[in-house]
Structures are given as structure tokens and as C-alpha cells.
Amino acid sequence: MTRRRLRPDEVELWQKVAERTERLHPERKAESPRATRPKPKPEKRVFNASEPFTLGSRAPASAAPHKLQPSLSERLSSAPVQMDKKSFGKLKRGKLKPEGRIDLHGMTLDRAHPALVRFILTAHASGKRLVLVITGKGKRSDDDGPIPRPRGVLRHQVPGWLASPPLAQAVLQVTTAHISHGGEGAYYVYLRRQR
């Protein structure tokens, strides 16, 4: 679309409007109305026949793809430490022995959730401080399909269950277990002191 030139009566009307207006920023310098800015000159790329050609050598570097959600272990490790730091260090090294354990292997979500709630609340009521929740790493699916799914349904659900009522008031810290206690297929659950 090309711009047409203003007719003399339109120019006159514009001059009248411009005379009656006040500057929005009077401290700035006024530009002349007909000031033209030079057009930027395009870069010239010179082809040098002596240089070897590789596909994509001059392409701009693209940014890393977006990672929408951090992995489960990253989320748990980046969570703030609520318990004693010295005890947490021992816990991460596998030096503390769990006082109780529950194995949720092979359970469906409908069976695992009530079993976990019952186990945690019973352990808390009996004064236990550290329990082990074994979820397993999950089965590798033969058909992942076009949409990637996280491996291990229970493994991804259990931290959410532990952070929501009624378990949230009993749980102080959740972290991935040491390799001697199951590694990524288990969680240490450090319980609050009973009041």
C-alpha cells in the first residue's frame, strides 16, 4: 500500500491542529517535521570460495528448548530444607535408618492413596520420625505415543499426596531415598514431632 500525499487543505488543517496542541514532553528537543532518517544499509555477505562450506555454519545459535516442568528429583532437591541440616545431610547419605516402611508396588492409585494415608498417620501417632515409602520406578511403556508421559504413576503422585491434607500436617520433609534404600523408586518421609 502506497502513501498518498496530503492535499493543501489537509496540510492547512493539520497546521491549525498542531498550533493548538501542547507538547507531551516539553523538555525533549523538537524534531523538524520533514526530518528524514537514513535507511539502514543491508549487510553484504561475501562468499569466499576458499572457505569450506558447512550447512548451518552461519545460522544464528538457537536457544535451548523450553523445559516446561522440572523432573521430580529436581523439584524435591530444590525444595527448602525444613528439618535440621545435619540430620538432612545424614538422611541424604543413607546414614539414618527408617523406622517403618510401606511398599506400594503393584497397587492402583485407588488402593495406594488410602494405604499411604493410613500408614503415615499411624506412624506419626506412634511417634516415628523417619519412614520409607517405596513406590518403584514404574514400568517402561512399549508404546509411548506422540505425547511423552512420565514413567511411574505412583512415583509422581506420592509427593503430591504427602504435601496435601490430611498428610501435610504430619510430614516435615520428603526427599528421594538413598540408593541403599531404593534410590529414585522410594522416598524418605521425615515426620513432625507429635505434640
C-alpha positions in Angstrom: 0.0 0.0 0.0 1.5 3.3 -1.0 1.0 6.5 1.0 -0.7 9.4 -0.8 0.4 13.0 -0.5 -1.7 15.3 1.6 -3.8 17.9 -0.2 -3.1 21.6 0.6 -6.4 21.9 2.6 -5.4 18.9 4.7 -2.0 20.3 5.3 -3.6 23.6 6.4 -6.0 21.8 8.8 -3.1 19.9 10.3 -1.1 23.1 10.9 -4.1 24.5 12.8 -4.4 21.4 15.0 -0.6 21.4 15.6 -0.6 25.0 16.7 -3.2 24.4 19.4 -1.6 21.4 21.0 0.8 21.3 23.9 3.9 19.2 23.9 3.6 16.0 26.0 7.3 16.2 27.0 8.4 19.8 26.6 12.0 19.0 27.8 12.7 17.0 24.7 14.0 18.6 21.6 11.5 19.3 18.8 12.3 17.4 15.6 11.7 19.1 12.3 8.6 17.7 10.7 10.3 16.8 7.5 13.4 15.2 9.0 14.2 12.0 7.2 16.2 9.3 8.7 18.6 7.4 6.6 17.6 3.8 5.7 19.8 1.2 7.2 22.1 -0.5 4.7 21.8 -4.2 4.4 24.8 -6.3 5.3 26.6 -7.8 2.3 27.8 -11.3 2.7 30.8 -12.1 0.6 31.2 -15.6 -0.4 34.8 -16.8 -0.2 35.4 -19.9 -2.4 38.5 -20.8 -0.4 36.5 -21.4 2.8 34.9 -24.9 3.2 31.1 -24.8 3.3 29.2 -26.5 6.0 25.5 -26.4 6.3 24.2 -24.2 9.1 27.6 -22.7 9.9 26.3 -19.1 9.7 22.9 -19.8 11.2 22.2 -18.0 14.5 22.5 -20.2 17.6 19.1 -21.2 18.7 18.1 -21.2 22.4 17.7 -24.4 24.2 14.2 -25.9 24.0 11.9 -24.9 26.9 11.6 -27.4 29.7 8.1 -26.9 30.9 8.3 -28.8 34.1 11.5 -29.8 36.0 11.9 -33.5 36.8 10.6 -34.9 40.1 14.0 -35.3 41.6 14.9 -31.7 40.7 11.7 -30.4 42.3 12.3 -32.4 45.5 16.0 -31.4 45.7 15.2 -27.7 45.2 12.5 -27.7 47.9 13.7 -25.8 51.0 15.1 -28.0 53.9 12.6 -27.9 56.8 14.4 -30.2 59.1 17.8 -30.0 60.9 20.5 -29.6 58.3 22.9 -32.0 59.9 20.2 -34.7 60.1 19.2 -33.9 56.5 22.8 -34.5 55.4 22.8 -37.9 57.1 19.5 -38.7 55.6 20.7 -37.9 52.0 23.8 -40.1 52.6 21.6 -43.0 53.8 23.1 -43.0 57.3 19.7 -42.7 59.1 17.7 -45.9 59.3 13.9 -45.7 58.6 11.7 -46.7 61.5 8.9 -48.0 59.2 8.3 -48.8 55.6 5.4 -49.3 53.2 5.7 -50.9 49.8 3.1 -49.6 47.2 4.5 -51.7 44.3 1.7 -53.0 42.1 -1.1 -51.0 43.8 -3.5 -48.9 41.8 -4.0 -45.3 42.7 -7.3 -46.1 44.4 -5.7 -48.6 46.7 -2.3 -46.8 47.2 -3.7 -43.5 48.5 -5.7 -44.8 51.4 -2.9 -47.2 52.4 -0.4 -44.4 52.4 -2.7 -42.1 54.4 -3.3 -44.8 57.0 0.4 -45.7 57.2 1.7 -42.1 57.6 -0.9 -41.1 60.2 -0.3 -44.3 62.2 3.4 -43.8 62.1 3.0 -40.2 63.2 0.7 -41.2 66.0 3.2 -43.8 67.3 6.0 -41.2 67.4 8.1 -42.4 64.5 10.2 -39.8 62.8 11.6 -41.4 59.6 9.6 -43.7 57.3 10.3 -45.1 53.9 7.7 -45.1 51.1 8.5 -47.4 48.3 6.8 -46.6 45.0 9.0 -48.3 42.5 10.4 -46.6 39.4 7.5 -47.6 37.2 7.2 -49.8 34.1 8.7 -48.7 30.8 5.8 -48.5 28.3 6.1 -50.2 25.0 4.1 -47.5 23.2 5.0 -44.0 24.4 3.0 -42.4 21.6 3.4 -38.9 20.4 2.9 -37.3 23.9 5.5 -38.2 26.4 4.3 -39.5 29.7 6.2 -39.6 33.0 7.3 -43.0 34.0 5.8 -44.3 37.2 2.4 -43.1 38.1 2.7 -43.7 41.9 6.2 -42.2 41.9 4.8 -38.9 40.6 1.6 -38.9 42.7 3.0 -39.7 46.2 4.9 -36.3 46.8 1.6 -34.5 45.9 -0.3 -36.7 48.3 2.2 -36.1 51.1 2.0 -32.3 50.6 -1.8 -32.2 50.8 -4.2 -32.7 53.7 -4.5 -34.8 55.8 -0.9 -35.8 55.5 0.6 -32.3 55.2 0.3 -31.5 58.9 2.2 -34.8 59.8 5.0 -34.5 57.1 8.0 -32.3 57.6 10.3 -33.2 54.7 10.1 -35.5 51.7 13.2 -36.4 49.7 14.3 -39.1 47.3 15.8 -42.1 49.1 19.5 -43.1 49.1 20.4 -45.8 46.6 20.8 -48.3 49.5 17.1 -47.8 50.3 15.7 -47.8 46.8 17.0 -44.7 45.1 14.5 -42.9 42.8 12.0 -45.6 43.5 11.5 -44.7 47.1 11.0 -41.6 49.3 12.2 -40.7 52.8 9.4 -39.1 54.7 10.5 -37.3 57.8 7.6 -36.7 60.1 7.0 -33.9 62.5 7.2 -34.4 66.3 3.9 -35.3 67.8 2.5 -32.5 70.1 
